Amino acid sequence: MGGVAAYAVEGLVVSEVFGPTVAGEGPSCGRRVAFIRLGGCSLACSWCDTPYTWDATRFDLRAELSRVPVADAVAQVEAMNVPLVVITGGEPLLQQTYPAFGELLRLLWDFEVEIETNGTRAPTEAAERGVSRFNVGLKLANSGESEERRVAPAALARFRQLADVGGACFKTVCRDETDVAELAELVDRFELDPDSVWVMPEGTTADATTAHLMRIADPAIAAGFNITPRLHVLAWGDERGR
């Protein structure tokens, strides 16, 4: 996203800090958590549920995003009294080389920290040291993005190594059995452990999420994948900040 680098010295480009809530997806589903949502993304998925973090054609990013001193973001998190912090986006690893990103991880040292990423950028050594787990959102053709943009072999190779020691997992939005089959081909091609993969249904309403879950459950189980709901959607729909 243009302009993000201008904020590097004094803070991070933040969309919102919110919680306490619960993690809605993946291995931490249901745990009490605070979210720090950063701005900017390297992809433009058709079903993205947070386009206000990156899409200047639909949103006024000057109003949606702001430069936030790291200490202020951490103070908000500390007031929530939760054990887990998830840094999400957008694509948070766009800002991982900024000094403020390292400072954020340092100040969150007493928390479990997870980073949600689209898997197109490998983490820095500093990010790896400060993070409990990377939740890697593998994107399929249903995202509307070309495979060249959404699949980065070198980055996936590193996340695979981290997954082997519990430092990463993979989660993917699927609508139907065709999506699950496409995911299975990616998992096989990049030699990912199916047990590190979590399949979740697409949807921003409880009805849509449940309908897609019914279509993907059996093929996902047959492929050896885990299944995760989108708990926040079931509880609050597409309400922002939940």
N, C-alpha and C positions, 0 to 999 in steps of 0.2 A: 504494500500500500504506500503510495507516495506520501512523503512527509513524515513518516514514522521516525526516520533517523534523526530528525531535528530534535527529538525529545530525549535522545540517548543519554546526554550528560546529566540532566537533572532529575530524570524520572522515567517512568514507563508510560506508554500509550495505553490507557485503560478505558474499557467500555463500562464496566461496573464491578463493584465488589458487593457480594450479596450472601445472605444466609442469616442465621443458621437454617439449613435445609437438609435434605438427604441426597446422597449420590443416587442417580437414577438408573445407572447402567454399569455393566461389567462386574468384576470381582468385588468391588466395594458397594454394590447396590444395597441401599437401605441404611448405610452408615451416616451418622450426623456429620455435616461437612460445611465448610465455607468455600465459596468460589471467588477467585480473582479472574475476571474475564478481560483479556488483553485485546487490543484492536489490531486489525490488519489480517489478511489471509492471502495465501498463495494460490488458492483455488476458488472457484465460484460454483459450488454444487447447486444443482437445480432445486433440491429439496432442503437446502440449508435453513435451519431454524433460527440462526442468529445473523441474518444478512446485515443488520444494523451495525455490525462490527467492521464491515469492509465494503459494502455496496454503495458507492457514491451516486449511482444512477437512481436509487430509490430513497436514500437517506442523506441527511445533512451530517456528514461525518464530523464537521466542526462542532456540531451540537452533541453528537453521540459519543465522541471520544475526547478525552482530555489528558493532559500530562499530569500524572499523580506522583508526588514524592513517595518513594518506597515505604518510608516510615509511616506515612499516613495510611497506606493500604494495610500494612501489618497491624497497625493500631485498631483498625476496623475488625480485622480477623480475630485479634486477641479478645475483643469485647464479646465475641460470639461464643466463647467457651466450648469449642469443638476440638476433637483430636486430629481431624484430617482437613487439609487444604488442597483444593484442586485448582491448578492454574490452567485456564482454558482460553478459548478464543471464539472465532478467528483461529489463527495459527500462532500460538505463543512462541514457538521456536524462531520466528522471524526476529525476535528481540533478544535472543539468548546471548548474543555477543556484546550486548550493551553492558557497561559496568553496573547499571542499576539492576539488571537481571540477576547478576551474581550477588549483589547486595540483598535483593529480595530473598534469595535462597538462604543466605547467611542468617538473616533475621527470622526466618521461618524454621530454624534448625530444631526447635523444640516440638515441631509438628511433624506428623507424617505428611509428605507432599507428593502429590501425583500431578503429572502433566499430561493433558490431552493434546494429541498432535495428529496431523494427517499423514505422517510417516514419510514425507517427501524430503525432510532434512534430518540428517543424523545429529544427535545431541553432542554438545561439546563435553569435554572431560569434566568441566566445572558443573555443568548441568547434571551429569550422571552422578557426581558425588553428592549433590544436594537433593536428589529425588528418590523416593521409595519405588515408584513404578511409573513408566510411560504407558499411557493408554493410547494405542496406535489405531486410529480410525482408517482402516483400509477402505478406499473408495472403489466402487464398481462403475460399470457403464451407466447404471441408473443415475449417477451423479451428473451426467451430461458433460463430463470432462473427458478428454482424450486419455488413453492409457499412458501416453508419453508424459503428460503433465501429472497424472495422479499416482503413477507407480515409479518409484525411484529405487532401483536394485541395490545400490550401495547403501543407502539409508536403511532399507529393509534388512540387509545382511547384518547391520549393527544391531537393529532392534531384535532380530532373531537371536543373536548372541546374548543380549540382555534378557530376553524371555527365557532362555535356557537356565538362567540363575534366578528367575523370579523378578527381574527388574523391568519387565515389559509384558504387555498382553496385547492382543489384537481384537478389535471389535468392528463390526461391519453392519451397516444398514441394509436390510434385505426386505423386498416386498413379496417375493414368491419363490417357487422352487428353481426357476431359471437363475435368479440372483444367487441362490445358495450353490448351484452348480458352478457358476462363474467364480465364486469365492473359493470353492474346493479346488478349482484349477490353479488359482493363484497360490493357495496354500501348498499345493503339491509342487508347483514350479519353483517356489522360493524355499522349499523344505522347512516350512513352519510346522511346529507341533500342533496338531488339531486341538489338543487340550488347552492350548494357550489362546484359542480363538473363541470369541463370544459373538453370537449372532443376535441382532436386535431388530425389531420391526420398525419400519418407517411409519411416521404419522405424527401429527401435532394435536390430535384429538384421541380420547380414549377409544372411541369406536373404530377409528382407522387403525390405531395401534393394535387393538385386539384382533381385528380382521386379518391384518398382515401376519400377526403372530400365529394364528391358526393355520395359515398357508405355509409358513416356513418351519414350524416346529418339527414335524416328522422328517423332512429332508435334512435339516440341520443335525438332528440326533443321529440319523443314519450316516452322516459324514464324519461323526465323531466330535462335533462342535458343542460348545456350551451355548445355552440360550439365556438371554437377559431381557427382561422387560424394559420399558422406559418408564420407570416408576413415577418420575415427576410429571410425565404426561398423563398417566392414569389418575394421579391425585389432583393436578391443577391445570390440565390441558396445556395450552401454549402461553399461560400467564408468565410474563417476563419476571425475572428475578426469583424464580422458584426452582 
